[in-house]
Amino acid sequence: MTKPRVVETTEGIQGEFDVQMYDDMARRLRDKGWMETSEVLKAGIDSGLALEVSPGPGYLGLEWLKKTDGTALEGLDISLEMIRVAERNAMEYGLSDRVKYIPGDAMQMPFENSRFDAVFSNGALHEWAEPGRVFGEIHRVLKPGGRFCVTDLRRDINPIMKWLMWLATSPKAIRPGLISSINAAYTVREMVGLLEGTELRGCYTARSNPAGLVITGQEPA
């Protein structure tokens, strides 16, 4: 039986030390080719202006920009420290002219209606205080026909996979954070129940993979 969720945080990763550790971990995942870029591209998100919700140090969006042509990205994050790191990483990629990072709360996005061709996010769903409100905002800021892709850990992950992920997590000081994130994550069934109460009902698919869950969809044109 899956244990109940244990809320981890609703304020993102704050503080210079924690942000730097997270950046080190995310950079290592990128270097090993373990970013979720392929899931974003498989969802048909490969053109136009995209929004990345909670980009953290920015590697997912930057890898997406690198693998697509004529695209642009805006990233919304609640952590000013993370935004500073993401801006630094964008400069390292040579992509500062194609990405802009904005401070803000995903439950009240500072964007006009129907602004984006696509929205994606990875590893942040379990931190959203009210996921239903965030998905409502995703619906609001997407253009008609716009696509979305949200990926995250899942709480009912196979124990062997959980152990392998723990072993692979570096620096070691961040391993407790992996466990707390898994404990705060949702199951696919929980997400289906939640999404059915949002404006995205009827236009999404929710599925699991060995490491987590994937929610994709497209607004009606």
Helices and strands as residue ranges (DSSP letters): H 16-31, H 37-42, E 49-53, H 59-66, E 72-77, H 80-93, G 96-98, E 99-103, G 106-108, E 116-122, G 125-127, H 131-141, E 142-153, H 159-168, G 172-174, H 175-184, H 188-195, E 204-208, E 212-218
